[in-house]
């Protein structure tokens, strides 16, 4: 499959989408390099997600204040689309905001070890091992010291509607899928959709939680919302073609993993055996390891939640290294 065309330039920083909607983009969209969004109207503002550390989040907020001095000077509402740190670790810098998340997301955030766990991981990695080199590479750009994640102050299940000036923002829970409590934010007046990590554009999605069927249904819902502009959790701004591409990827790997599960092939072998030629232009192909293990657990009727096991990172590290060899 060819690279999904970006809707407009894919450059780091604030992207004006028109009509008071903004995306904040962080190329190349790989591990930790997430996007965020801003919705403003009549002096009010809603922020969709923060970033992976305080320095990155502070730079983003400064860019937003420069573009929208009145509305972004004091952000009234922050929505966390899901619990992952690259969308929540900057929460503490949005002082005074109502922080909204799904109830499931809030529960995951409370149970997670947070930034301290990742900082300890960074300090303890063994750079002489493939796993250590992989972890050092993906976490090296980020600084986790000083982060005390501000927790959601308002939670919901299902759907919640917020007003930002005269704009309506629909917050729709679509998880469990990528994580246990994924939420998308849609601005119907402007046909702008912020998806969190329900969309990775030009990068392989990662199924931490599942079930995959929920994620596929969420993609169908996003298509039915009929957005013109879609800001993914990672990667360039897209449109419905990007949603359709991710849906197709999930359908493909679910079917291929099921064939190998039914044939008795071990998950580690299946992750290497599934052909990704149609997606060879997408980054982070090593995530197929997590996806297959999550799918196998789902097929077996087990708890779909995927733990951050060191051996799985080792398998991803080995696959990543193999793909880089000429």
ZADO-207895 format. One record per residue (C-alpha): residue in one letter; x, y, z negated. Coordinates in steps of 0.001 Angstrom, whole numbers, plus 500000, padded with zeros to 6 digits. Each point is the difference from the previous one (the first is absolute). Last residue first. Layout:
<robas>
<roba "A"; <X; Y; Z>> ...
</robas>
This chain:
<robas>
<roba "X"; <520312; 495440; 496177>> <roba "X"; <499283; 499560; 496280>> <roba "X"; <497444; 502452; 498640>> <roba "X"; <497190; 497449; 500061>> <roba "X"; <502041; 497610; 497890>> <roba "X"; <500659; 502661; 497368>> <roba "X"; <496293; 500833; 499709>> <roba "X"; <499115; 496322; 499695>> <roba "X"; <502580; 499480; 497262>> <roba "X"; <498862; 503065; 498075>> <roba "X"; <496361; 498973; 500286>> <roba "X"; <500804; 496558; 498608>> <roba "X"; <501937; 501587; 497143>> <roba "X"; <497141; 502391; 499342>> <roba "X"; <497773; 496944; 499738>> <roba "X"; <502468; 498354; 497603>> <roba "X"; <499964; 503063; 497762>> <roba "X"; <496264; 499754; 499460>> <roba "X"; <497920; 503179; 500158>> <roba "X"; <496732; 498196; 499281>> <roba "X"; <497344; 499548; 502666>> <roba "X"; <496352; 500179; 498900>> <roba "X"; <497943; 497477; 501973>> <roba "X"; <499040; 497831; 497025>> <roba "X"; <499755; 496541; 501456>> <roba "X"; <497537; 498540; 502454>> <roba "X"; <502728; 498202; 501925>> <roba "X"; <499345; 502144; 503075>> <roba "X"; <500430; 503135; 497862>> <roba "X"; <503285; 498766; 498588>> <roba "X"; <501173; 499239; 503522>> <roba "X"; <498934; 503476; 501143>> <roba "X"; <502014; 501692; 497254>> <roba "X"; <503077; 497896; 500839>> <roba "X"; <499564; 500792; 503692>> <roba "X"; <499667; 503743; 499442>> <roba "X"; <502914; 500181; 497599>> <roba "X"; <502307; 498315; 502520>> <roba "X"; <498549; 501930; 502976>> <roba "X"; <501383; 503050; 498218>> <roba "X"; <503344; 499258; 501690>> <roba "X"; <498634; 501748; 503102>> <roba "X"; <500835; 503359; 498411>> <roba "X"; <499583; 502049; 503174>> <roba "X"; <497649; 499529; 502940>> <roba "X"; <501499; 499703; 503501>> <roba "X"; <500017; 496199; 499769>> <roba "X"; <496239; 499882; 499452>> <roba "X"; <498960; 497840; 502957>> <roba "X"; <503178; 497990; 499493>> <roba "X"; <499056; 499201; 496411>> <roba "X"; <500030; 496218; 500354>> <roba "X"; <499059; 498125; 496832>> <roba "X"; <502741; 497480; 499222>> <roba "X"; <501986; 502112; 497590>> <roba "X"; <497071; 500661; 497673>> <roba "X"; <498844; 496413; 500503>> <roba "X"; <503287; 498635; 498672>> <roba "X"; <499685; 502052; 496821>> <roba "X"; <496340; 498981; 499718>> <roba "X"; <500652; 496236; 500194>> <roba "X"; <498403; 498315; 503060>> <roba "X"; <497163; 497636; 499083>> <roba "X"; <498253; 500152; 503376>> <roba "X"; <496990; 501757; 498457>> <roba "X"; <502327; 502650; 498558>> <roba "X"; <501690; 500392; 503381>> <roba "X"; <496747; 500577; 501848>> <roba "X"; <498774; 502329; 497228>> <roba "X"; <503150; 502116; 500244>> <roba "X"; <499419; 500518; 503709>> <roba "X"; <496352; 500992; 499515>> <roba "X"; <500768; 502415; 497152>> <roba "X"; <502980; 501387; 501918>> <roba "X"; <497869; 500789; 503040>> <roba "X"; <496982; 501458; 498221>> <roba "X"; <502273; 502263; 497971>> <roba "X"; <501836; 501197; 503096>> <roba "X"; <496760; 500656; 501885>> <roba "X"; <498624; 502099; 497139>> <roba "X"; <503256; 501963; 499920>> <roba "X"; <499717; 500702; 503732>> <roba "X"; <496328; 500988; 499744>> <roba "X"; <500756; 502556; 497295>> <roba "X"; <502811; 501469; 502108>> <roba "X"; <497705; 500255; 503010>> <roba "X"; <497461; 501789; 497804>> <roba "X"; <502294; 503004; 499708>> <roba "X"; <503596; 500523; 498902>> <roba "X"; <502194; 502135; 497778>> <roba "X"; <503452; 498438; 499786>> <roba "X"; <501183; 497345; 497558>> <roba "X"; <499089; 498983; 496469>> <roba "X"; <496805; 500476; 497982>> <roba "X"; <498185; 500869; 503200>> <roba "X"; <498569; 503403; 500973>> <roba "X"; <497214; 499426; 502543>> <roba "X"; <498614; 502668; 502321>> <roba "X"; <496871; 499653; 502144>> <roba "X"; <498128; 497842; 497520>> <roba "X"; <497158; 497697; 501116>> <roba "X"; <498818; 498802; 496570>> <roba "X"; <499362; 496712; 501819>> <roba "X"; <503717; 499555; 500696>> <roba "X"; <500789; 500512; 496322>> <roba "X"; <497342; 497452; 499074>> <roba "X"; <501547; 497478; 502397>> <roba "X"; <503398; 500592; 498418>> <roba "X"; <498460; 499465; 496568>> <roba "X"; <498480; 496716; 501180>> <roba "X"; <503482; 498851; 501077>> <roba "X"; <501371; 500983; 496607>> <roba "X"; <497236; 498161; 498189>> <roba "X"; <500656; 496910; 502101>> <roba "X"; <503678; 500121; 499009>> <roba "X"; <499088; 499267; 496423>> <roba "X"; <502310; 501525; 499040>> <roba "X"; <502390; 501124; 497283>> <roba "X"; <503505; 500982; 501103>> <roba "X"; <499249; 499756; 503712>> <roba "X"; <502725; 501995; 501740>> <roba "X"; <499410; 501849; 503256>> <roba "X"; <502707; 499814; 502698>> <roba "X"; <501127; 503401; 501229>> <roba "X"; <499030; 501948; 503107>> <roba "X"; <497055; 501436; 498047>> <roba "X"; <499402; 498586; 496516>> <roba "X"; <496304; 500342; 499240>> <roba "X"; <498045; 498866; 496953>> <roba "X"; <502954; 501535; 498251>> <roba "X"; <498273; 503300; 499350>> <roba "X"; <497265; 500535; 502565>> <roba "X"; <499464; 503741; 500374>> <roba "X"; <497290; 500581; 502628>> <roba "X"; <499214; 503224; 501833>> <roba "X"; <496709; 500349; 501867>> <roba "X"; <499911; 503725; 499128>> <roba "X"; <496533; 500168; 498474>> <roba "X"; <500262; 496294; 499042>> <roba "X"; <503026; 500419; 497708>> <roba "X"; <500897; 496400; 499117>> <roba "X"; <502118; 498742; 497101>> <roba "X"; <500980; 496310; 499806>> <roba "X"; <500305; 497982; 496798>> <roba "X"; <501944; 496829; 499125>> <roba "X"; <499387; 498302; 496644>> <roba "X"; <501813; 496681; 499670>> <roba "X"; <502778; 500681; 502460>> <roba "X"; <500294; 499646; 503796>> <roba "X"; <496529; 498437; 499937>> <roba "X"; <497895; 500256; 496864>> <roba "X"; <498932; 502426; 501182>> <roba "X"; <497765; 502159; 502183>> <roba "X"; <498922; 502601; 497444>> <roba "X"; <498571; 502987; 501844>> <roba "X"; <500682; 503611; 499046>> <roba "X"; <497866; 502243; 502194>> <roba "X"; <501176; 503600; 500093>> <roba "X"; <497370; 502625; 500820>> <roba "X"; <501182; 503468; 500943>> <roba "X"; <498368; 503257; 498926>> <roba "X"; <502552; 500710; 497280>> <roba "X"; <501510; 496595; 499347>> <roba "X"; <497053; 497827; 499039>> <roba "X"; <500397; 496449; 498778>> <roba "X"; <498085; 496837; 500884>> <roba "X"; <500687; 496695; 498243>> <roba "X"; <499666; 496503; 501444>> <roba "X"; <500247; 496449; 498706>> <roba "X"; <501592; 500069; 496589>> <roba "X"; <501012; 503150; 498171>> <roba "X"; <502701; 501518; 497846>> <roba "X"; <500596; 503477; 498596>> <roba "X"; <503055; 500947; 497925>> <roba "X"; <502489; 497957; 501997>> <roba "X"; <503400; 499584; 498350>> <roba "X"; <502910; 502426; 500075>> <roba "X"; <503137; 497966; 500705>> <roba "X"; <502888; 500856; 497720>> <roba "X"; <502936; 500409; 502382>> <roba "X"; <503200; 501416; 498526>> <roba "X"; <502342; 497609; 501791>> <roba "X"; <498607; 498320; 503131>> <roba "X"; <502289; 501462; 502661>> <roba "X"; <499350; 498813; 503550>> <roba "X"; <502303; 499698; 503008>> <roba "X"; <501664; 496777; 498729>> <roba "X"; <496775; 497988; 499612>> <roba "X"; <499905; 498234; 503389>> <roba "X"; <503743; 499472; 500299>> <roba "X"; <500653; 498961; 496413>> <roba "X"; <497171; 497475; 500201>> <roba "X"; <501424; 498471; 503187>> <roba "X"; <503556; 500007; 498705>> <roba "X"; <498898; 498289; 496814>> <roba "X"; <498054; 497355; 501881>> <roba "X"; <502967; 499290; 502254>> <roba "X"; <502282; 499669; 496954>> <roba "X"; <503199; 501971; 499380>> <roba "X"; <498075; 503165; 499158>> <roba "X"; <498583; 498351; 496865>> <roba "X"; <497044; 502101; 498997>> <roba "X"; <499820; 501056; 496359>> <roba "X"; <499878; 503779; 500282>> <roba "X"; <497459; 500037; 502800>> <roba "X"; <497795; 497475; 498201>> <roba "X"; <500132; 502104; 496854>> <roba "X"; <498863; 502999; 502011>> <roba "X"; <497216; 497917; 501521>> <roba "X"; <498722; 498886; 496609>> <roba "X"; <500236; 503528; 498597>> <roba "X"; <497982; 501318; 502927>> <roba "X"; <496939; 498047; 499034>> <roba "X"; <499888; 496759; 498038>> <roba "X"; <496533; 499373; 501380>> <roba "X"; <497052; 499135; 497779>> <roba "X"; <498622; 503536; 499729>> <roba "X"; <500451; 500615; 503731>> <roba "X"; <498207; 496751; 500823>> <roba "X"; <497065; 500950; 497774>> <roba "X"; <499805; 503436; 501603>> <roba "X"; <499939; 498423; 503464>> <roba "X"; <497177; 497649; 499007>> <roba "X"; <497957; 502907; 498651>> <roba "X"; <500436; 501796; 503302>> <roba "X"; <502008; 503169; 499795>> <roba "X"; <499435; 503663; 499197>> <roba "X"; <502417; 502377; 498275>> <roba "X"; <498297; 503237; 498933>> <roba "X"; <502754; 502546; 500340>> <roba "X"; <501464; 501890; 497047>> <roba "X"; <503622; 499471; 500945>> <roba "X"; <500739; 498503; 503388>> <roba "X"; <503656; 499328; 499202>> <roba "X"; <499154; 497002; 497798>> <roba "X"; <498535; 498161; 502986>> <roba "X"; <503359; 499686; 501776>> <roba "X"; <500305; 496239; 499419>> <roba "X"; <496566; 499287; 501529>> <roba "X"; <500177; 499272; 503751>> <roba "X"; <503543; 498613; 500231>> <roba "X"; <499319; 498364; 496656>> <roba "X"; <497355; 497610; 501294>> <roba "X"; <496629; 500266; 498215>> <roba "X"; <497602; 500874; 502791>> <roba "X"; <498378; 502925; 501818>> <roba "X"; <500865; 502361; 497168>> <roba "X"; <497741; 503030; 500334>> <roba "X"; <501101; 503311; 498504>> <roba "X"; <497472; 502734; 499314>> <roba "X"; <500231; 503669; 499057>> <roba "X"; <503331; 500874; 501553>> <roba "X"; <501185; 503300; 498564>> <roba "X"; <502195; 501999; 502344>> <roba "X"; <498746; 497797; 502833>> <roba "X"; <496793; 501922; 500673>> <roba "X"; <501297; 503553; 499819>> <roba "X"; <503426; 499620; 501573>> <roba "X"; <498939; 497571; 502766>> <roba "X"; <503007; 499455; 502267>> <roba "X"; <502608; 501093; 497468>> <roba "X"; <498240; 498177; 497203>> <roba "X"; <499937; 496826; 502099>> <roba "X"; <503711; 500207; 500736>> <roba "X"; <500725; 500462; 496287>> <roba "X"; <497799; 497012; 499157>> <roba "X"; <501964; 497825; 502422>> <roba "X"; <503353; 501100; 498620>> <roba "X"; <498816; 499268; 496456>> <roba "X"; <498778; 496550; 501055>> <roba "X"; <503350; 499098; 501553>> <roba "X"; <501910; 501130; 496929>> <roba "X"; <497588; 498292; 497605>> <roba "X"; <500199; 496543; 501538>> <roba "X"; <498027; 497635; 502205>> <roba "X"; <497391; 502439; 501321>> <roba "X"; <496583; 501386; 499012>> <roba "X"; <496635; 498892; 501302>> <roba "X"; <497090; 501788; 501730>> <roba "X"; <499901; 503562; 498706>> <roba "X"; <496693; 501847; 499737>> <roba "X"; <499765; 503765; 500229>> <roba "X"; <497723; 502971; 499326>> <roba "X"; <500427; 503573; 501258>> <roba "X"; <497044; 499839; 502376>> <roba "X"; <501207; 496762; 501585>> <roba "X"; <503050; 497794; 499649>> <roba "X"; <500833; 496333; 500637>> <roba "X"; <503579; 498816; 499490>> <roba "X"; <501538; 496675; 500963>> <roba "X"; <502800; 497601; 499094>> <roba "X"; <502428; 497804; 501911>> <roba "X"; <502393; 497318; 498779>> <roba "X"; <503705; 499348; 500376>> <roba "X"; <500310; 497367; 497253>> <roba "X"; <500931; 497091; 502303>> <roba "X"; <499841; 501221; 503612>> <roba "X"; <497994; 502972; 501274>> <roba "X"; <502808; 501379; 502126>> <roba "X"; <499114; 502704; 499399>> <roba "X"; <498317; 501726; 497071>> <roba "X"; <496774; 501801; 500918>> <roba "X"; <497796; 502418; 498058>> <roba "X"; <496620; 500153; 501707>> <roba "X"; <497853; 503081; 499959>> <roba "X"; <496297; 500834; 500245>> <roba "X"; <498706; 503567; 499766>> <roba "X"; <498299; 500108; 503393>> <roba "X"; <503086; 498859; 501929>> <roba "X"; <502325; 497018; 499664>> <roba "X"; <502858; 502131; 498692>> <roba "X"; <502961; 497656; 499406>> <roba "X"; <502093; 500534; 496890>> <roba "X"; <503451; 498475; 499962>> <roba "X"; <502108; 497430; 501753>> <roba "X"; <499353; 499748; 503711>> <roba "X"; <497699; 497742; 501997>> <roba "X"; <498710; 502324; 502701>> <roba "X"; <496396; 499733; 501226>> <roba "X"; <497675; 497009; 499945>> <roba "X"; <502737; 497388; 499915>> <roba "X"; <499821; 497254; 502591>> <roba "X"; <499965; 496487; 498597>> <roba "X"; <503223; 498236; 501016>> <roba "X"; <499338; 497337; 502577>> <roba "X"; <498660; 496597; 499090>> 
</robas>
